[in-house]
Amino acid sequence: MRTRFQWGWAVVLLLLGTAWALGQLFDVSTRGGEAYPRYSSLRADPMGAKAMHDSLAALPGYRVERSFKERFRPVAGSVVFVLDARPDASILNDCRRWAEGGARVVVAFQARPAKKDKAVEQQWKIEFQTARADKRWTVFVPRDESWSSLKQLGDEVTIAEKQIGKGSVVFVGQGVVLSNEGLHKGRDSALLLAILGGRRHVVFEESHLGVVQTGSVGQLLRRYRLGGAAAVLLVLAALFFWRSSSSSLPEAAVESTPVVTSPDDALVSLVRGAIPADTLAASALALWSRGGGMLKSWSAARRNRVEQALRDGGPVLAAWNRAHEILKRNST
């Protein structure tokens, strides 16, 4: 039983150690945010946007949150940051819909964007071009008076704004100005305030980067009200380990178990457990009478004396010893 006890606790310690090691690995891989896409507000390295998220969250009166939902619907009056976006119709149509609902949508485009989409440029009345000063970034050429410039690099517009419905859209061609690296190298507070447009509810939209909330085990338990079932499973697991590591017998009974060291001891233990004490002498006499050919090796007188010793009664051990002494004698 002691061995089973040790193995049970060894399994428990092994499971706890494995869970701790996995937690440490996850913490190391996500501490700096390198496991997340670039320009994610969860990344703390130069390619992330965690500094802006945490800075705005530290300001009094600001409400800052992240959205991991694929079907995201911002509230009116909020600022939605869509960082490292592609200049294609799929994401820009969502941005237009959010702006029409009253949100201010800030779209920072990817460095070195893919091939231009003429349909998108015609729809938005703006042209995407590569900056002359830095080929990595995008500049804008408005084809409509509804667009206004928030920042220019020479004669090239790097940040443009357009009113749509109850909200507005801001196109940022140099997304680095919103990254951790950009905030570290050049802190243009006036430009950031202009991009926010005086709004204090800020949402970083993460699902377009691939960071989608799929639901944790705890959320599933709460959603389907399985907390009671989980508690029952934990209790059953605890009972299983307790049963595997402890004995249901009293400690004295376990310690008094005889140790078998010889065939005679094994026979004594077997007889002691199978035959009641008050019938032991009668059982021994019955076995003696059925001895068959073995009894012929002794004389009739010796056999009679043995049977008489077993019949005399008295303590069972005394009768056994008398019969044993008769059989050991060489003479009758």
TORKOL-4160 file (C-alpha; in steps of 0.2 Angstrom, whole numbers, padded with zeros to 4 digits, m for minus):
332
<pt num="1" X="0000" Y="0000" Z="0000"/>
<pt num="2" X="0014" Y="0012" Z="0004"/>
<pt num="3" X="0021" Y="0009" Z="m0014"/>
<pt num="4" X="0004" Y="0014" Z="m0021"/>
<pt num="5" X="0003" Y="0029" Z="m0010"/>
<pt num="6" X="0020" Y="0035" Z="m0017"/>
<pt num="7" X="0015" Y="0032" Z="m0035"/>
<pt num="8" X="m0001" Y="0042" Z="m0033"/>
<pt num="9" X="0008" Y="0057" Z="m0026"/>
<pt num="10" X="0021" Y="0055" Z="m0039"/>
<pt num="11" X="0008" Y="0057" Z="m0053"/>
<pt num="12" X="0000" Y="0072" Z="m0044"/>
<pt num="13" X="0017" Y="0081" Z="m0043"/>
<pt num="14" X="0021" Y="0076" Z="m0061"/>
<pt num="15" X="0005" Y="0084" Z="m0067"/>
<pt num="16" X="0008" Y="0100" Z="m0057"/>
<pt num="17" X="0025" Y="0101" Z="m0063"/>
<pt num="18" X="0020" Y="0099" Z="m0081"/>
<pt num="19" X="0006" Y="0113" Z="m0080"/>
<pt num="20" X="0019" Y="0125" Z="m0072"/>
<pt num="21" X="0031" Y="0122" Z="m0086"/>
<pt num="22" X="0018" Y="0125" Z="m0099"/>
<pt num="23" X="0013" Y="0141" Z="m0091"/>
<pt num="24" X="0031" Y="0147" Z="m0090"/>
<pt num="25" X="0034" Y="0143" Z="m0109"/>
<pt num="26" X="0018" Y="0152" Z="m0113"/>
<pt num="27" X="0023" Y="0167" Z="m0102"/>
<pt num="28" X="0040" Y="0168" Z="m0111"/>
<pt num="29" X="0033" Y="0167" Z="m0128"/>
<pt num="30" X="0020" Y="0180" Z="m0125"/>
<pt num="31" X="0029" Y="0192" Z="m0113"/>
<pt num="32" X="0037" Y="0203" Z="m0126"/>
<pt num="33" X="0022" Y="0200" Z="m0138"/>
<pt num="34" X="0033" Y="0192" Z="m0152"/>
<pt num="35" X="0020" Y="0178" Z="m0154"/>
<pt num="36" X="0007" Y="0191" Z="m0160"/>
<pt num="37" X="0006" Y="0199" Z="m0178"/>
<pt num="38" X="0016" Y="0216" Z="m0181"/>
<pt num="39" X="0007" Y="0232" Z="m0176"/>
<pt num="40" X="m0004" Y="0222" Z="m0163"/>
<pt num="41" X="m0007" Y="0232" Z="m0147"/>
<pt num="42" X="m0002" Y="0216" Z="m0138"/>
<pt num="43" X="0016" Y="0217" Z="m0144"/>
<pt num="44" X="0029" Y="0227" Z="m0134"/>
<pt num="45" X="0043" Y="0226" Z="m0146"/>
<pt num="46" X="0047" Y="0240" Z="m0159"/>
<pt num="47" X="0035" Y="0232" Z="m0171"/>
<pt num="48" X="0020" Y="0233" Z="m0160"/>
<pt num="49" X="0008" Y="0246" Z="m0154"/>
<pt num="50" X="0007" Y="0242" Z="m0135"/>
<pt num="51" X="0015" Y="0258" Z="m0130"/>
<pt num="52" X="0001" Y="0268" Z="m0138"/>
<pt num="53" X="m0013" Y="0257" Z="m0130"/>
<pt num="54" X="m0005" Y="0258" Z="m0113"/>
<pt num="55" X="m0002" Y="0277" Z="m0114"/>
<pt num="56" X="m0020" Y="0281" Z="m0118"/>
<pt num="57" X="m0026" Y="0269" Z="m0105"/>
<pt num="58" X="m0016" Y="0278" Z="m0092"/>
<pt num="59" X="m0023" Y="0295" Z="m0096"/>
<pt num="60" X="m0038" Y="0301" Z="m0085"/>
<pt num="61" X="m0055" Y="0300" Z="m0094"/>
<pt num="62" X="m0050" Y="0288" Z="m0108"/>
<pt num="63" X="m0057" Y="0271" Z="m0110"/>
<pt num="64" X="m0046" Y="0260" Z="m0120"/>
<pt num="65" X="m0050" Y="0242" Z="m0125"/>
<pt num="66" X="m0046" Y="0228" Z="m0138"/>
<pt num="67" X="m0058" Y="0219" Z="m0150"/>
<pt num="68" X="m0055" Y="0201" Z="m0154"/>
<pt num="69" X="m0072" Y="0198" Z="m0162"/>
<pt num="70" X="m0074" Y="0194" Z="m0181"/>
<pt num="71" X="m0091" Y="0203" Z="m0181"/>
<pt num="72" X="m0086" Y="0219" Z="m0173"/>
<pt num="73" X="m0098" Y="0234" Z="m0171"/>
<pt num="74" X="m0090" Y="0249" Z="m0163"/>
<pt num="75" X="m0101" Y="0261" Z="m0153"/>
<pt num="76" X="m0104" Y="0278" Z="m0160"/>
<pt num="77" X="m0092" Y="0291" Z="m0154"/>
<pt num="78" X="m0077" Y="0279" Z="m0152"/>
<pt num="79" X="m0060" Y="0279" Z="m0161"/>
<pt num="80" X="m0056" Y="0262" Z="m0170"/>
<pt num="81" X="m0038" Y="0259" Z="m0174"/>
<pt num="82" X="m0036" Y="0247" Z="m0189"/>
<pt num="83" X="m0017" Y="0245" Z="m0190"/>
<pt num="84" X="m0006" Y="0236" Z="m0203"/>
<pt num="85" X="m0021" Y="0235" Z="m0215"/>
<pt num="86" X="m0021" Y="0230" Z="m0233"/>
<pt num="87" X="m0029" Y="0243" Z="m0245"/>
<pt num="88" X="m0042" Y="0231" Z="m0252"/>
<pt num="89" X="m0061" Y="0232" Z="m0252"/>
<pt num="90" X="m0064" Y="0219" Z="m0238"/>
<pt num="91" X="m0057" Y="0229" Z="m0224"/>
<pt num="92" X="m0061" Y="0246" Z="m0231"/>
<pt num="93" X="m0080" Y="0242" Z="m0233"/>
<pt num="94" X="m0080" Y="0237" Z="m0215"/>
<pt num="95" X="m0072" Y="0254" Z="m0211"/>
<pt num="96" X="m0085" Y="0263" Z="m0221"/>
<pt num="97" X="m0099" Y="0254" Z="m0212"/>
<pt num="98" X="m0092" Y="0258" Z="m0195"/>
<pt num="99" X="m0089" Y="0277" Z="m0199"/>
<pt num="100" X="m0107" Y="0278" Z="m0205"/>
<pt num="101" X="m0112" Y="0272" Z="m0188"/>
<pt num="102" X="m0104" Y="0286" Z="m0180"/>
<pt num="103" X="m0086" Y="0279" Z="m0176"/>
<pt num="104" X="m0070" Y="0287" Z="m0181"/>
<pt num="105" X="m0059" Y="0274" Z="m0190"/>
<pt num="106" X="m0040" Y="0276" Z="m0191"/>
<pt num="107" X="m0033" Y="0265" Z="m0204"/>
<pt num="108" X="m0014" Y="0263" Z="m0205"/>
<pt num="109" X="m0009" Y="0254" Z="m0221"/>
<pt num="110" X="0005" Y="0241" Z="m0223"/>
<pt num="111" X="0022" Y="0246" Z="m0228"/>
<pt num="112" X="0025" Y="0242" Z="m0246"/>
<pt num="113" X="0007" Y="0238" Z="m0250"/>
<pt num="114" X="0002" Y="0226" Z="m0263"/>
<pt num="115" X="m0004" Y="0230" Z="m0281"/>
<pt num="116" X="m0016" Y="0245" Z="m0281"/>
<pt num="117" X="m0034" Y="0241" Z="m0283"/>
<pt num="118" X="m0042" Y="0253" Z="m0295"/>
<pt num="119" X="m0059" Y="0249" Z="m0290"/>
<pt num="120" X="m0055" Y="0254" Z="m0272"/>
<pt num="121" X="m0047" Y="0270" Z="m0278"/>
<pt num="122" X="m0062" Y="0275" Z="m0288"/>
<pt num="123" X="m0074" Y="0271" Z="m0274"/>
<pt num="124" X="m0065" Y="0281" Z="m0261"/>
<pt num="125" X="m0060" Y="0295" Z="m0273"/>
<pt num="126" X="m0042" Y="0294" Z="m0268"/>
<pt num="127" X="m0026" Y="0287" Z="m0276"/>
<pt num="128" X="m0013" Y="0277" Z="m0266"/>
<pt num="129" X="0005" Y="0280" Z="m0272"/>
<pt num="130" X="0022" Y="0276" Z="m0265"/>
<pt num="131" X="0031" Y="0290" Z="m0256"/>
<pt num="132" X="0046" Y="0297" Z="m0265"/>
<pt num="133" X="0056" Y="0300" Z="m0249"/>
<pt num="134" X="0054" Y="0282" Z="m0242"/>
<pt num="135" X="0048" Y="0268" Z="m0254"/>
<pt num="136" X="0041" Y="0258" Z="m0239"/>
<pt num="137" X="0026" Y="0270" Z="m0236"/>
<pt num="138" X="0011" Y="0276" Z="m0245"/>
<pt num="139" X="0005" Y="0293" Z="m0249"/>
<pt num="140" X="m0012" Y="0299" Z="m0254"/>
<pt num="141" X="m0018" Y="0309" Z="m0269"/>
<pt num="142" X="m0036" Y="0315" Z="m0265"/>
<pt num="143" X="m0048" Y="0315" Z="m0280"/>
<pt num="144" X="m0062" Y="0323" Z="m0270"/>
<pt num="145" X="m0063" Y="0339" Z="m0260"/>
<pt num="146" X="m0071" Y="0329" Z="m0246"/>
<pt num="147" X="m0053" Y="0323" Z="m0241"/>
<pt num="148" X="m0042" Y="0334" Z="m0230"/>
<pt num="149" X="m0024" Y="0333" Z="m0225"/>
<pt num="150" X="m0018" Y="0330" Z="m0207"/>
<pt num="151" X="0000" Y="0328" Z="m0211"/>
<pt num="152" X="0011" Y="0331" Z="m0226"/>
<pt num="153" X="0029" Y="0327" Z="m0231"/>
<pt num="154" X="0034" Y="0340" Z="m0243"/>
<pt num="155" X="0020" Y="0340" Z="m0256"/>
<pt num="156" X="0014" Y="0322" Z="m0252"/>
<pt num="157" X="0000" Y="0319" Z="m0241"/>
<pt num="158" X="0004" Y="0305" Z="m0228"/>
<pt num="159" X="m0012" Y="0306" Z="m0217"/>
<pt num="160" X="m0029" Y="0310" Z="m0224"/>
<pt num="161" X="m0046" Y="0312" Z="m0217"/>
<pt num="162" X="m0063" Y="0311" Z="m0224"/>
<pt num="163" X="m0081" Y="0313" Z="m0216"/>
<pt num="164" X="m0093" Y="0299" Z="m0219"/>
<pt num="165" X="m0110" Y="0299" Z="m0212"/>
<pt num="166" X="m0110" Y="0302" Z="m0193"/>
<pt num="167" X="m0091" Y="0298" Z="m0192"/>
<pt num="168" X="m0075" Y="0299" Z="m0201"/>
<pt num="169" X="m0061" Y="0289" Z="m0208"/>
<pt num="170" X="m0042" Y="0293" Z="m0207"/>
<pt num="171" X="m0030" Y="0285" Z="m0219"/>
<pt num="172" X="m0012" Y="0284" Z="m0212"/>
<pt num="173" X="0001" Y="0280" Z="m0225"/>
<pt num="174" X="0016" Y="0279" Z="m0212"/>
<pt num="175" X="0010" Y="0267" Z="m0199"/>
<pt num="176" X="0026" Y="0268" Z="m0190"/>
<pt num="177" X="0021" Y="0284" Z="m0182"/>
<pt num="178" X="0008" Y="0274" Z="m0171"/>
<pt num="179" X="0020" Y="0260" Z="m0167"/>
<pt num="180" X="0031" Y="0258" Z="m0152"/>
<pt num="181" X="0046" Y="0263" Z="m0162"/>
<pt num="182" X="0038" Y="0278" Z="m0169"/>
<pt num="183" X="0032" Y="0284" Z="m0152"/>
<pt num="184" X="0050" Y="0281" Z="m0145"/>
<pt num="185" X="0059" Y="0291" Z="m0159"/>
<pt num="186" X="0047" Y="0305" Z="m0162"/>
<pt num="187" X="0033" Y="0309" Z="m0149"/>
<pt num="188" X="0021" Y="0320" Z="m0160"/>
<pt num="189" X="0007" Y="0323" Z="m0147"/>
<pt num="190" X="m0002" Y="0336" Z="m0157"/>
<pt num="191" X="m0003" Y="0323" Z="m0172"/>
<pt num="192" X="m0010" Y="0310" Z="m0161"/>
<pt num="193" X="m0023" Y="0321" Z="m0154"/>
<pt num="194" X="m0028" Y="0326" Z="m0171"/>
<pt num="195" X="m0029" Y="0308" Z="m0176"/>
<pt num="196" X="m0040" Y="0304" Z="m0161"/>
<pt num="197" X="m0052" Y="0319" Z="m0165"/>
<pt num="198" X="m0056" Y="0323" Z="m0147"/>
<pt num="199" X="m0064" Y="0306" Z="m0144"/>
<pt num="200" X="m0059" Y="0297" Z="m0128"/>
<pt num="201" X="m0066" Y="0279" Z="m0131"/>
<pt num="202" X="m0052" Y="0270" Z="m0140"/>
<pt num="203" X="m0054" Y="0253" Z="m0148"/>
<pt num="204" X="m0039" Y="0243" Z="m0155"/>
<pt num="205" X="m0047" Y="0231" Z="m0168"/>
<pt num="206" X="m0036" Y="0215" Z="m0168"/>
<pt num="207" X="m0047" Y="0202" Z="m0178"/>
<pt num="208" X="m0041" Y="0208" Z="m0195"/>
<pt num="209" X="m0023" Y="0204" Z="m0189"/>
<pt num="210" X="m0028" Y="0186" Z="m0185"/>
<pt num="211" X="m0030" Y="0188" Z="m0166"/>
<pt num="212" X="m0047" Y="0181" Z="m0164"/>
<pt num="213" X="m0056" Y="0176" Z="m0148"/>
<pt num="214" X="m0061" Y="0158" Z="m0149"/>
<pt num="215" X="m0066" Y="0156" Z="m0131"/>
<pt num="216" X="m0057" Y="0148" Z="m0116"/>
<pt num="217" X="m0062" Y="0133" Z="m0106"/>
<pt num="218" X="m0068" Y="0145" Z="m0092"/>
<pt num="219" X="m0079" Y="0155" Z="m0104"/>
<pt num="220" X="m0087" Y="0139" Z="m0111"/>
<pt num="221" X="m0090" Y="0132" Z="m0093"/>
<pt num="222" X="m0099" Y="0149" Z="m0089"/>
<pt num="223" X="m0108" Y="0150" Z="m0105"/>
<pt num="224" X="m0116" Y="0132" Z="m0104"/>
<pt num="225" X="m0117" Y="0132" Z="m0085"/>
<pt num="226" X="m0105" Y="0118" Z="m0082"/>
<pt num="227" X="m0097" Y="0124" Z="m0066"/>
<pt num="228" X="m0106" Y="0110" Z="m0056"/>
<pt num="229" X="m0101" Y="0096" Z="m0068"/>
<pt num="230" X="m0083" Y="0102" Z="m0067"/>
<pt num="231" X="m0083" Y="0103" Z="m0048"/>
<pt num="232" X="m0090" Y="0085" Z="m0048"/>
<pt num="233" X="m0076" Y="0079" Z="m0059"/>
<pt num="234" X="m0063" Y="0087" Z="m0048"/>
<pt num="235" X="m0070" Y="0078" Z="m0033"/>
<pt num="236" X="m0070" Y="0062" Z="m0042"/>
<pt num="237" X="m0052" Y="0064" Z="m0047"/>
<pt num="238" X="m0047" Y="0068" Z="m0029"/>
<pt num="239" X="m0056" Y="0053" Z="m0023"/>
<pt num="240" X="m0047" Y="0042" Z="m0036"/>
<pt num="241" X="m0030" Y="0048" Z="m0031"/>
<pt num="242" X="m0035" Y="0046" Z="m0012"/>
<pt num="243" X="m0041" Y="0028" Z="m0015"/>
<pt num="244" X="m0025" Y="0024" Z="m0025"/>
<pt num="245" X="m0014" Y="0031" Z="m0012"/>
<pt num="246" X="m0022" Y="0025" Z="0004"/>
<pt num="247" X="m0028" Y="0008" Z="0012"/>
<pt num="248" X="m0046" Y="0005" Z="0018"/>
<pt num="249" X="m0039" Y="m0007" Z="0031"/>
<pt num="250" X="m0035" Y="m0002" Z="0049"/>
<pt num="251" X="m0016" Y="0001" Z="0051"/>
<pt num="252" X="m0015" Y="m0012" Z="0065"/>
<pt num="253" X="m0022" Y="m0025" Z="0053"/>
<pt num="254" X="m0010" Y="m0021" Z="0039"/>
<pt num="255" X="0005" Y="m0022" Z="0051"/>
<pt num="256" X="0000" Y="m0039" Z="0059"/>
<pt num="257" X="m0001" Y="m0048" Z="0042"/>
<pt num="258" X="0011" Y="m0063" Z="0044"/>
<pt num="259" X="0026" Y="m0064" Z="0033"/>
<pt num="260" X="0027" Y="m0081" Z="0024"/>
<pt num="261" X="0045" Y="m0087" Z="0025"/>
<pt num="262" X="0043" Y="m0106" Z="0022"/>
<pt num="263" X="0030" Y="m0119" Z="0015"/>
<pt num="264" X="0025" Y="m0124" Z="0033"/>
<pt num="265" X="0021" Y="m0105" Z="0037"/>
<pt num="266" X="0011" Y="m0104" Z="0021"/>
<pt num="267" X="0001" Y="m0120" Z="0026"/>
<pt num="268" X="m0002" Y="m0113" Z="0043"/>
<pt num="269" X="m0008" Y="m0096" Z="0036"/>
<pt num="270" X="m0019" Y="m0105" Z="0024"/>
<pt num="271" X="m0027" Y="m0116" Z="0038"/>
<pt num="272" X="m0028" Y="m0101" Z="0050"/>
<pt num="273" X="m0038" Y="m0091" Z="0037"/>
<pt num="274" X="m0050" Y="m0105" Z="0031"/>
<pt num="275" X="m0054" Y="m0116" Z="0046"/>
<pt num="276" X="m0062" Y="m0109" Z="0062"/>
<pt num="277" X="m0053" Y="m0112" Z="0078"/>
<pt num="278" X="m0067" Y="m0123" Z="0086"/>
<pt num="279" X="m0067" Y="m0135" Z="0072"/>
<pt num="280" X="m0049" Y="m0136" Z="0069"/>
<pt num="281" X="m0046" Y="m0153" Z="0078"/>
<pt num="282" X="m0061" Y="m0161" Z="0070"/>
<pt num="283" X="m0055" Y="m0156" Z="0053"/>
<pt num="284" X="m0037" Y="m0162" Z="0056"/>
<pt num="285" X="m0045" Y="m0179" Z="0062"/>
<pt num="286" X="m0055" Y="m0180" Z="0045"/>
<pt num="287" X="m0039" Y="m0176" Z="0035"/>
<pt num="288" X="m0030" Y="m0190" Z="0045"/>
<pt num="289" X="m0043" Y="m0203" Z="0042"/>
<pt num="290" X="m0042" Y="m0199" Z="0023"/>
<pt num="291" X="m0023" Y="m0201" Z="0022"/>
<pt num="292" X="m0025" Y="m0217" Z="0012"/>
<pt num="293" X="m0008" Y="m0226" Z="0009"/>
<pt num="294" X="0002" Y="m0214" Z="0019"/>
<pt num="295" X="m0006" Y="m0221" Z="0035"/>
<pt num="296" X="0000" Y="m0239" Z="0031"/>
<pt num="297" X="0018" Y="m0233" Z="0035"/>
<pt num="298" X="0014" Y="m0232" Z="0053"/>
<pt num="299" X="0007" Y="m0246" Z="0064"/>
<pt num="300" X="m0011" Y="m0248" Z="0069"/>
<pt num="301" X="m0007" Y="m0244" Z="0087"/>
<pt num="302" X="0002" Y="m0228" Z="0083"/>
<pt num="303" X="m0013" Y="m0223" Z="0071"/>
<pt num="304" X="m0025" Y="m0226" Z="0086"/>
<pt num="305" X="m0015" Y="m0216" Z="0098"/>
<pt num="306" X="m0015" Y="m0201" Z="0086"/>
<pt num="307" X="m0033" Y="m0202" Z="0083"/>
<pt num="308" X="m0036" Y="m0203" Z="0102"/>
<pt num="309" X="m0025" Y="m0188" Z="0105"/>
<pt num="310" X="m0036" Y="m0178" Z="0092"/>
<pt num="311" X="m0052" Y="m0184" Z="0100"/>
<pt num="312" X="m0047" Y="m0180" Z="0118"/>
<pt num="313" X="m0051" Y="m0162" Z="0115"/>
<pt num="314" X="m0044" Y="m0148" Z="0126"/>
<pt num="315" X="m0034" Y="m0134" Z="0118"/>
<pt num="316" X="m0031" Y="m0136" Z="0099"/>
<pt num="317" X="m0013" Y="m0133" Z="0100"/>
<pt num="318" X="m0010" Y="m0146" Z="0114"/>
<pt num="319" X="m0019" Y="m0159" Z="0104"/>
<pt num="320" X="m0009" Y="m0155" Z="0089"/>
<pt num="321" X="0007" Y="m0156" Z="0098"/>
<pt num="322" X="0002" Y="m0173" Z="0106"/>
<pt num="323" X="m0001" Y="m0180" Z="0089"/>
<pt num="324" X="0015" Y="m0173" Z="0082"/>
<pt num="325" X="0025" Y="m0181" Z="0096"/>
<pt num="326" X="0017" Y="m0198" Z="0093"/>
<pt num="327" X="0022" Y="m0198" Z="0075"/>
<pt num="328" X="0040" Y="m0192" Z="0079"/>
<pt num="329" X="0044" Y="m0207" Z="0090"/>
<pt num="330" X="0053" Y="m0221" Z="0082"/>
<pt num="331" X="0044" Y="m0234" Z="0094"/>
<pt num="332" X="0026" Y="m0236" Z="0098"/>
